[in-house]
């Protein structure tokens, strides 16, 4: 996965964009970024595949997202055969419902794209 990430972000780096790889559990890495006052135009959420983990990742990412910024959430429909909270969809749905007045849903498929107001 790390090799694929590095390969997929090469063009962004060549274009002068900053790409930051944080090799920590998402709750720790995102919390550290929040405490540092970091802010981003684009956040790609592709972490845990459980509902609680996805919701946590989305909430922490929301704090880091600049107004007008985009949040892309991968694997929204992953694990459709799994029951309950053993898939990301219920957590993402809970996040979107809680923040509905502060987000615009741009795309809803295997990936979800949201824009922060």
C-alpha positions in Angstrom: 0.0 0.0 0.0 2.8 2.4 0.8 4.5 1.8 -2.5 1.2 2.4 -4.4 0.7 5.7 -2.4 4.2 6.9 -3.2 3.7 6.0 -6.9 0.3 7.6 -7.1 1.5 10.9 -5.6 4.6 11.4 -7.8 2.8 13.6 -10.3 1.5 15.9 -7.5 5.0 16.3 -6.1 6.3 17.1 -9.6 3.6 19.8 -9.9 5.0 21.4 -6.7 2.1 20.3 -4.5 2.8 19.1 -1.0 2.1 15.5 -0.2 2.5 14.3 3.4 2.8 10.6 4.3 2.1 10.0 7.9 2.8 6.4 9.0 0.8 6.2 12.2 -2.7 5.0 13.1 -5.1 7.5 11.7 -6.5 8.6 15.1 -3.0 9.5 16.3 -1.7 11.1 13.1 -4.9 13.2 12.5 -5.0 14.3 16.2 -1.4 15.4 16.0 -2.2 17.4 12.8 -5.2 19.0 14.6 -3.1 20.0 17.6 -0.5 21.5 15.2 -3.3 23.7 13.6 -2.7 22.1 10.2 -5.2 22.8 7.4 -5.6 21.2 4.0 -7.5 21.9 0.7 -7.9 18.2 0.0 -8.1 15.2 2.3 -8.3 11.6 1.1 -9.8 9.4 3.7 -8.8 5.7 3.2 -8.2 4.3 6.6 -10.0 1.8 8.7 -12.9 -0.2 7.3 -15.1 -0.2 10.4 -18.0 2.3 11.0 -16.5 3.8 14.2 -13.1 4.2 12.6 -14.5 5.7 9.4 -16.6 8.2 11.5 -13.6 9.1 13.6 -11.4 9.6 10.6 -14.0 11.8 8.9 -14.6 13.9 12.0 -10.9 14.6 12.5 -10.4 15.2 8.8 -13.3 17.7 8.9 -11.4 19.8 11.5 -8.4 19.8 9.2 -10.2 20.7 6.0 -10.2 24.4 4.9 -13.5 26.0 4.0 -14.1 25.2 0.3 -11.9 22.1 0.6 -12.7 18.6 -0.6 -12.9 15.4 1.4 -12.7 12.2 -0.7 -13.7 9.1 1.2 -12.7 5.8 -0.3 -14.3 2.4 0.2 -17.7 3.7 1.2 -19.4 0.6 -0.1 -16.6 -1.8 1.0 -17.8 -4.8 2.9 -21.5 -4.7 1.8 -21.7 -8.4 2.8 -20.5 -7.5 6.4 -23.1 -6.8 9.0 -23.4 -3.9 11.3 -20.3 -1.8 12.0 -17.8 -4.0 10.3 -17.9 -1.8 7.2 -17.3 2.0 6.8 -20.7 3.0 5.3 -22.7 3.4 8.6 -19.9 5.6 10.0 -19.6 7.7 6.9 -23.4 8.1 6.8 -23.5 9.2 10.5 -20.7 11.7 9.8 -22.5 13.1 6.7 -25.8 13.3 8.6 -24.2 15.2 11.6 -22.4 17.7 9.3 -25.1 18.0 6.6 -25.5 21.7 7.1 -21.7 22.2 6.8 -21.1 20.0 3.7 -22.2 19.6 0.2 -22.3 16.1 -1.2 -20.8 16.1 -4.6 -20.6 12.4 -5.3 -21.9 9.3 -3.7 -20.7 5.9 -5.1 -17.9 3.6 -4.1 -16.2 6.9 -3.1 -17.9 9.8 -1.5 -16.8 13.4 -2.3 -17.8 16.2 0.1 -17.1 20.0 0.0 -16.8 21.9 3.2 -18.8 25.2 3.4 
